[in-house]
Each structure stands twice: as structure tokens, then as C-alpha cells.
Amino acid sequence: MEEIAFTMQLRPGVAAEYQRRHDDLWPELAGALSAAGIRDYSIFLDAASGRLFGVQKRVAGHTADALPGLPVMRRWWAHMADLMETNPDQSPVVTVLARVFHQD
């Protein structure tokens, strides 16, 4: 299983709303993530900086790279765009992180 980690950035003062929207994650989006091969996905918040830290585990042969083309993904990005730093297409600005240590 592949594991990736990345950061995103919240706008100031929106952490509670970000949490609320994820607590109410759309079933259609959850299904799309699972169908793409994402089996374990967590997002953590550094409350002092608003920096989000995401970790995804993906099965071999995953299709996560196709998610941006799905209408539900684009609707989710639009739904979240007022809370985060985004690209012109409303996708979140993501910085992929390099693994520097791992222990099983």
C-alpha cells in the first residue's frame, strides 16, 4: 500500500467550520475516495498556524489521480474554497511531503 503525506493551509478563523464540513462529508465523496483506492485518510490541524497535514494510504493500482476530474470532487472543492488557500480551479494548494522516517 502506498502512503502519501501533504499539507494544505486554512484561512484564519475557519478551523471549526472546516471540521464541521468534514464531519458532514458527503456520502458520494466518501464513495469516490474509496472507489479510487484510498483506504485510510486522515487530516490533522496545527491550530496555531492553520496548517493541515493529510495522510492517505492507497491500494496498488489506485486511481486517485483521476479524482480531480470527478464532478463530486469539483463540487467539494467549491464548497471548501472559502476556507482554504486554493488554486485557480478551486482545488486546495497542496504541498506533497517527502518521507524522512518510518517505523513499523
C-alpha positions in Angstrom: 0.0 0.0 0.0 1.3 3.4 -0.9 1.3 6.2 1.7 1.5 9.9 1.0 1.6 12.9 3.2 0.8 16.6 2.3 0.0 19.9 3.7 -2.7 22.5 3.0 -3.5 25.9 4.5 -6.6 27.1 6.2 -7.6 30.8 6.2 -7.6 32.4 9.7 -10.5 31.7 12.0 -12.2 28.9 10.0 -11.0 25.7 11.7 -14.3 24.9 13.4 -16.2 25.3 10.1 -13.6 23.1 8.3 -14.2 20.4 11.0 -18.0 20.8 10.7 -17.9 20.3 6.9 -15.7 17.2 7.2 -18.0 15.8 10.0 -20.7 16.0 7.4 -18.7 14.6 4.5 -20.9 13.8 1.6 -21.5 10.1 1.1 -20.9 10.5 -2.6 -17.5 11.9 -2.0 -16.6 9.2 0.6 -17.6 6.6 -2.0 -15.5 8.2 -4.7 -12.4 8.3 -2.4 -13.0 4.6 -1.6 -13.6 3.7 -5.2 -10.3 5.4 -6.1 -8.4 3.1 -3.8 -8.0 5.4 -0.8 -8.3 3.1 2.2 -7.1 5.3 5.1 -7.3 9.1 5.0 -6.6 11.4 7.9 -6.2 15.2 8.1 -4.6 16.8 11.2 -4.6 20.5 12.1 -1.9 22.6 13.7 -4.3 25.1 15.3 -1.6 27.7 15.9 -0.7 28.1 12.2 -3.8 26.8 10.4 -1.7 24.2 8.6 -3.4 21.0 7.7 -1.4 17.8 7.5 -3.0 15.0 5.4 -2.0 11.3 5.2 -3.5 8.9 2.7 -2.9 5.2 2.2 -3.7 4.0 -1.3 -4.0 0.5 -2.7 -1.8 -0.7 -5.5 -3.4 0.3 -8.8 -5.3 3.2 -7.2 -7.0 5.8 -9.4 -6.6 8.8 -7.0 -5.1 10.8 -9.8 -8.4 10.7 -11.6 -10.4 12.3 -8.7 -9.9 15.9 -9.9 -11.9 15.0 -13.0 -15.0 13.9 -11.0 -17.9 16.3 -10.6 -18.3 15.5 -6.9 -14.6 16.4 -6.3 -15.1 19.7 -8.0 -18.2 20.4 -6.1 -16.4 19.6 -2.8 -13.5 22.0 -3.8 -16.0 24.8 -4.5 -17.7 24.0 -1.1 -14.4 24.3 0.7 -12.8 27.1 -1.3 -13.8 29.9 1.1 -11.9 28.1 4.0 -8.5 27.4 2.4 -5.8 28.6 0.1 -6.8 27.4 -3.4 -5.6 27.2 -6.9 -7.4 29.0 -9.7 -9.6 25.8 -10.3 -10.6 25.9 -6.6 -8.5 22.8 -5.7 -6.6 23.2 -2.5 -3.0 24.3 -2.7 -1.2 21.1 -1.7 2.5 20.6 -0.8 3.5 17.0 -1.0 5.9 15.9 1.7 8.9 13.6 1.4 9.1 10.8 3.9 12.2 11.1 6.1 11.5 8.4 8.6 9.3 5.3 9.0 9.0 2.6 11.6 6.6 -0.4 11.5 
